[in-house]
Amino acid sequence: MKIDRLTTYLQRVGDRPRVLLRVTTDDGIDGWAEIYNHGPDLAYPAVIEFIADQIAGIDASRVAFVNQLLHQSARFPQGALGLAAIAAVDHALWDISAKAVGVPVYQLLGGSVRDRVRVYAGLYSAPDVPQLRDRTAELNATLGVDAFKLSPYRRDPHRSRFGLVARELGGWFADIRETHPDEWEFGFDAHGCLWEPRQAVDLAAALAPNEPMFLEEPIRPEYLPAWARIRAEMAVPLATGESLYSPHEFLSLLTVQGADIIQPDICVVGGLTQMRKIATLAEAHDVPVAPHNPLGPLATAANVHFAAATWNFSILEYKPDDVSWCHDPYVPTDGHLELRPDRPGWGITIDEAALAHDDWVHWERKVPVRADGSTAWM
């Protein structure tokens, strides 16, 4: 069962581009993954071609060996694109390894510690309450979801007095609470747009009276002492992690007690192999893991198996997007993704006929510009 070839496909998930990866062994077993779209996504096929030469002929079941080899194949620490490509290879090899012995991936991780995986729906916007109520009611009726993630910004934080941003958020969240069942949960993703710790504390204070599920990434990730400071001053759960890349970075965050919840992205940190290390570090610091997952069916599948085998997992981000290349994705029932113990590998099927033609869409991040002409974080 040796690695024979790596094939990439240019596809999409919703309105975002997505490069898919298939790893094929010499005895014909395929493993699948999707690659995180950091930005210059058309660079990935060339990166994968480079990796293919390094791992050709290696036993595909040596997942940890290949992951370590690829980390060590560069003189300097891997960056965003390198780690995303490594994660995809890692996931494809886990898929192959489980298919080879006819079990779900989570069985290779020691078996399941839970029967199903709770999710929240990523909505990412800040609509008027009537429109939000219609959307949350629809998702609750169809998927049973009772937890949601919103943007905290009802006005442009880079072009408004920040006191108004925080005040409007507080009133809006109060209206959301009044118009939704008490048991429902709402998290808020500030998206790393801010870099002044005081502003993060102000956002938290606006949310606190109505008990948010968490406030996510209220400041930039680089300066860890600021995370310790804002956590000490906030009265709401502080969540972060999608912008961190390695177990070492998460250890530094946890050591300064800079988060109540960590949110590593399995497609960013180097794959399931590295994700498990991060979760163990978090468990040792009494911190739950709520993975960042705004991606498609293959990333969701990898997260389901991670969550199934990880005791300190709490809740998974879920983005309800249809794709042409997977017709049996994990879809919530009663707000949870059910495990598939009778299906080997990731437990989903890729429609190879749908991959015969590229289905690519151009997308790029738009950098905000402030009133004085300087740029801001998005």
Secondary structure, DSSP 8 states (H G I E B T S, - for coil): -BEEEEEEEEEEETTEEEEEEEEEETTS-EEEEEE---S-GGGHHHHHHHHHHHHTTSBTT-HHHHHHHHHHTSSS---HHHHHHHHHHHHHHHHHHHHHHTSBHHHHTT--SSSEEEEEEE--S---HHHHHHHHHHHHHHH---EEEE-S-SS-TTSS-HHHHHHHHHHHHHHHHHTS-TT-EEEEE-TT----HHHHHHHHHHHGGG--SEEE--S-SS-HHHHHHHHHH-SS-EEE-TT--SHHHHHHHHHTT--SEE---TTTTTSHHHHHHHHHHHHHTT--B-----S-HHHHHHHHHHHHT-TTB--EEE-----SSBSS----BTTEEE--TTS-BTS--B-GGGGSS-----------B-TTS-B---
